[in-house]
């Protein structure tokens, strides 16, 4: 077993795959550690917007057919102010955005990254020992193991154990939100070729959403951590039934995830020393929860920073990454300011 690498990336989502791709292309030895067995489910709309598609095609190639679900292309986002009035926000490109299952899309990316992958492996702790970083992991197959590296990339998503250890005060001070959604067999009169968002605050504290993937209707809502999502979900379900002909069949899956307000406040946390954070772990998430584009972008930027720092004297990759990510941070914050104007209220701030 090889236990020493140039770089270890924790998390096999788009940000981790992008970081791994950029690092392996520079000839570095890279291990990706993923706590779940791949392919694994991820709560996500699975819409690949224009920026995400360009980055995917440039660095990983064409998205294979097995990643797609029906409808294959989503025209854009349809934001509803009420049951009568909505605004269409078409996706760029000729047709719209690919509609994919994240399990298959993420597996495609990580397979194309060129990195060694150890899935079913949980990062339990780590320490920085001089110029070396030691990771203490629990592998489903081999039990407790130690992995050593020069650089560490945290791509774990919002619930980042790396961020929590590096900056516990930030974990305590930021606001947390819960996103919850259900997958049902059933039918609804909402156009399946659009991703629908409902801005009425009675349906969700951020917004409520609806989309179609294969034979499933997917809808959910969002609340502050600690608040009960049940009343919002009940109100939203009844709203869809009354106004859009929602008819529910078998419940296939119910799922949830946590998010922070780092993206909306601009309070990004990029890492410390030779430990870099990317994607949601660093606080990157665009308005109304789109995160694939910033995940890919920041993963590639972190890789560039490490590549430039390797062999350089007295330069830490964090310095380079901080400079490289200025535009991405600015665009993320601007997207939430736009979301506030569209919604007519402050989102992720109160």
C-alpha positions in Angstrom: 0.0 0.0 0.0 1.3 3.4 -1.0 0.9 5.7 2.0 2.7 8.8 0.9 1.5 11.2 -1.9 2.3 14.6 -3.1 -1.3 15.7 -2.6 -4.4 14.1 -0.9 -7.8 15.4 -2.0 -10.6 14.6 0.5 -14.0 14.4 -1.4 -14.8 12.9 -4.8 -17.3 15.5 -6.0 -16.7 18.0 -8.8 -14.4 20.2 -6.8 -12.3 17.2 -5.7 -12.2 15.7 -9.2 -11.2 19.1 -10.7 -8.4 19.6 -8.2 -7.2 16.0 -8.8 -7.3 16.5 -12.6 -5.2 19.7 -12.5 -2.6 18.1 -10.1 -2.2 14.8 -12.0 -1.7 16.7 -15.2 1.3 18.3 -13.6 2.8 14.9 -12.8 2.0 15.0 -9.0 1.1 11.8 -7.1 -2.5 12.4 -6.0 -4.9 10.3 -3.9 -8.6 11.1 -3.6 -10.2 9.9 -0.3 -14.0 9.6 -0.4 -16.0 8.5 2.7 -18.8 6.8 0.6 -18.5 4.0 -1.9 -18.7 5.2 -5.5 -20.9 6.0 -7.3 -22.9 7.6 -4.4 -26.0 9.7 -4.3 -25.8 13.5 -3.9 -28.7 15.8 -3.3 -28.6 18.2 -6.3 -30.7 19.4 -9.2 -28.0 17.9 -11.5 -28.2 20.8 -13.9 -24.9 21.5 -15.8 -25.0 25.2 -16.6 -23.0 26.8 -19.4 -19.9 27.5 -17.2 -20.0 23.9 -15.8 -20.4 22.4 -19.2 -17.5 24.3 -20.7 -15.2 23.3 -17.8 -16.4 19.7 -18.0 -15.8 19.4 -21.7 -12.4 21.2 -21.6 -10.9 19.2 -18.7 -12.8 15.9 -18.7 -14.4 15.5 -22.2 -18.0 15.0 -23.3 -20.5 13.9 -20.6 -21.4 10.2 -21.4 -24.9 9.2 -22.1 -25.2 7.1 -19.0 -25.0 10.3 -16.9 -28.1 11.9 -18.4 -31.7 11.6 -17.2 -35.0 12.6 -18.8 -35.6 15.3 -19.9 -32.1 15.3 -21.2 -32.0 19.1 -21.5 -33.5 21.7 -19.2 -34.3 25.0 -20.8 -33.6 27.2 -17.8 -34.9 28.3 -14.4 -38.5 29.5 -14.1 -39.0 31.6 -11.0 -42.5 32.0 -9.7 -43.6 35.1 -7.8 -47.1 33.6 -7.4 -49.3 31.0 -9.2 -49.9 33.4 -12.2 -46.6 35.3 -12.6 -43.2 33.9 -13.4 -39.9 34.9 -15.0 -37.9 32.7 -17.2 -34.1 32.6 -16.9 -32.9 30.5 -19.9 -29.7 28.7 -19.6 -26.9 29.6 -22.1 -25.9 27.6 -25.0 -28.0 26.4 -28.0 -30.5 24.3 -26.2 -30.1 24.6 -22.4 -28.4 22.7 -19.6 -27.7 18.9 -19.5 -29.9 17.2 -16.8 -27.7 14.5 -15.1 -27.7 12.2 -12.2 -24.9 13.4 -9.9 -23.9 9.9 -8.9 -23.0 9.0 -12.5 -21.7 12.5 -13.4 -19.4 12.6 -10.3 -18.1 9.1 -11.0 -17.3 10.1 -14.6 -15.3 13.1 -13.4 -13.3 11.2 -10.8 -12.6 8.4 -13.2 -11.2 11.0 -15.7 -9.1 12.8 -13.0 -6.1 10.5 -13.4 -5.8 10.2 -9.6 -5.8 7.1 -7.4 -9.1 6.8 -5.6 -9.8 5.3 -2.2 -13.5 5.2 -1.6 -15.2 4.0 1.5 -12.5 5.8 3.5 -13.4 8.3 6.2 -11.0 11.1 7.2 -11.1 11.0 11.0 -8.4 13.6 11.8 -5.2 15.1 10.5 -2.2 17.1 11.8 0.4 19.2 10.2 3.9 18.0 11.2 6.4 20.4 9.7 6.3 20.2 6.0 4.3 16.9 6.1 0.6 16.4 6.7 -0.6 13.2 8.3 -4.1 12.0 7.7 -5.8 9.4 10.1 -8.4 7.6 8.1 -10.8 4.6 8.6 -11.0 2.5 5.5 -13.9 0.1 5.2 -11.6 -2.6 3.8 -8.4 -2.1 5.8 -9.4 -0.4 9.0 -7.4 2.4 10.5 -4.6 3.8 8.2 -2.3 6.7 8.1 -1.7 8.6 4.9 1.0 11.2 4.5 1.2 14.1 2.0 2.8 17.5 1.3 -0.4 19.2 0.4 -4.1 18.6 1.4 -7.2 19.7 -0.5 -10.5 19.8 1.3 -13.4 19.1 -1.1 -15.8 17.5 1.4 -18.7 19.8 0.7 -20.4 22.0 3.3 -19.8 19.7 6.3 -16.1 19.9 6.1 -14.2 18.3 8.9 -11.0 20.0 7.6 -12.6 23.5 7.8 -14.0 22.7 11.3 -10.6 21.8 12.6 -8.8 24.7 11.0 -11.4 27.4 12.0 -13.8 26.2 14.7 -14.9 29.7 15.4 -16.2 30.1 11.9 -18.3 26.9 12.3 -19.9 28.4 15.4 -20.6 31.8 14.0 -22.0 31.1 10.5 -25.7 30.5 9.9 -26.7 27.0 8.9 -29.7 26.0 6.6 -31.3 22.7 5.9 -32.4 21.7 2.4 -34.9 18.8 2.2 -36.5 17.2 -0.8 -38.5 14.1 -1.8 -38.5 11.9 -4.9 -42.0 10.6 -5.9 -43.6 8.7 -8.6 -46.5 10.8 -9.8 -47.5 13.6 -12.1 -47.7 17.4 -12.1 -48.7 20.1 -14.6 -45.5 22.1 -14.3 -43.4 22.0 -17.5 -40.7 19.3 -17.0 -38.3 21.1 -19.3 -37.8 23.9 -16.8 -36.4 23.9 -13.2 -39.0 25.7 -11.1 -38.3 27.9 -8.1 -41.0 29.4 -5.9 -40.1 32.5 -4.0 -43.1 32.8 -1.7 -41.6 32.9 1.9 -44.5 30.8 3.2 -43.2 27.8 1.1 -39.6 28.0 2.3 -37.2 30.3 4.1 -34.9 30.5 1.0 -37.1 29.1 -1.8 -38.9 26.0 -2.8 -38.1 24.0 -5.9 -39.5 21.5 -8.4 -37.9 19.5 -11.2 -38.2 16.2 -13.0 -35.6 13.4 -13.3 -36.5 10.3 -15.3 -39.8 9.0 -13.9 -39.6 10.9 -10.7 -40.9 14.3 -9.6 -38.5 16.0 -7.2 -39.5 18.9 -5.0 -38.2 20.3 -1.7 -37.8 23.4 0.5 -35.3 25.0 2.8 -35.3 26.2 6.4 -32.9 27.5 9.0 -31.2 24.8 11.0 -33.2 24.1 14.1 -36.5 25.1 12.5 -39.1 22.4 11.5 -39.3 21.8 7.7 -42.4 19.7 8.0 -44.9 22.7 8.1 -43.2 24.3 5.1 -43.2 21.0 3.1 -46.8 20.3 3.9 -47.8 23.8 2.8 -45.7 23.5 -0.4 -47.1 20.1 -1.2 -50.7 21.3 -0.8 -49.8 24.4 -2.9 -48.6 22.2 -5.8 -51.6 19.9 -5.5 -54.1 22.8 -5.6 -52.5 25.0 -8.3 -50.4 22.6 -10.5 -52.2 19.3 -10.3 -49.6 17.5 -8.3 -50.6 13.8 -7.8 -48.3 11.7 -5.6 -47.6 8.1 -6.1 -44.9 6.0 -4.3 -42.3 7.9 -2.2 -39.0 6.7 -3.7 -36.5 8.7 -1.7 -36.3 11.5 0.9 -33.1 13.3 1.5 -31.6 16.4 3.0 -28.3 18.3 3.4 -27.0 21.3 5.3 -25.6 24.5 3.9 -24.0 27.7 5.4 -24.4 31.3 4.6 -20.7 31.8 3.9 -21.5 32.3 0.2 -24.0 35.1 0.8 -21.8 37.0 3.3 -18.6 36.7 1.3 -17.0 35.1 4.3 -15.1 32.5 2.3 -12.4 30.3 4.0 -9.7 29.2 1.6 -7.5 27.2 4.0 -4.3 27.5 5.9 -0.7 27.0 4.8 -0.5 23.9 2.6 -4.2 23.0 3.2 -6.6 24.4 0.7 -10.4 24.3 0.7 -12.5 24.2 -2.5 -16.1 24.2 -3.5 -18.7 24.3 -0.7 -16.0 23.5 1.9 -14.6 26.9 1.2 -18.0 28.6 1.1 -18.6 28.6 -2.7 -22.3 28.2 -3.7 -24.1 30.4 -6.2 -27.5 31.9 -5.9 -30.4 29.5 -5.2 -27.9 26.7 -4.5 -26.1 26.1 -7.8 -22.7 24.8 -6.9 -21.2 22.6 -9.7 -19.7 25.5 -11.6 -17.9 27.1 -8.7 -16.8 23.6 -7.5 -15.1 22.9 -10.8 -13.6 26.3 -11.0 -12.2 26.5 -7.5 -10.9 22.9 -7.7 -8.9 23.8 -10.8 -7.6 27.1 -9.2 -6.4 25.2 -6.1 -4.6 22.8 -8.3 -3.0 25.6 -10.2 -1.9 27.2 -6.9 -0.3 24.0 -5.7 1.4 23.4 -9.0 2.9 26.9 -8.9 4.0 26.5 -5.3 5.8 23.1 -5.8 9.5 23.7 -5.7 9.1 27.4 -5.1 10.9 29.0 -2.2 8.9 30.7 0.6 5.6 30.6 -1.3 2.6 28.8 0.1 -0.2 27.7 -2.2 -2.7 29.6 -0.1 -1.1 32.9 -1.2 -1.5 32.0 -4.8 -5.0 30.5 -4.4 -6.2 33.6 -2.6 -5.2 35.7 -5.6 -6.5 33.3 -8.2 -9.9 33.0 -6.6 -10.7 36.7 -6.4 -13.0 36.6 -9.4 -14.8 33.5 -8.3 -15.4 35.0 -4.8 -16.7 38.2 -6.3 -19.0 36.5 -8.7 -20.4 34.2 -5.9 -21.2 37.1 -3.7 -22.7 39.1 -6.6 -25.0 36.2 -7.4 -26.6 36.3 -3.9 -27.1 40.0 -4.1 -29.0 39.4 -7.3 -31.0 36.6 -5.7 -32.0 39.1 -2.9 -33.3 41.5 -5.5 -35.2 38.8 -7.3 -36.7 37.4 -4.1 -37.4 40.9 -2.7 -35.9 39.8 0.7 -32.6 38.9 2.2 -31.6 35.3 1.7 -29.2 33.4 3.9 -28.5 36.6 5.9 -31.2 36.6 8.7 
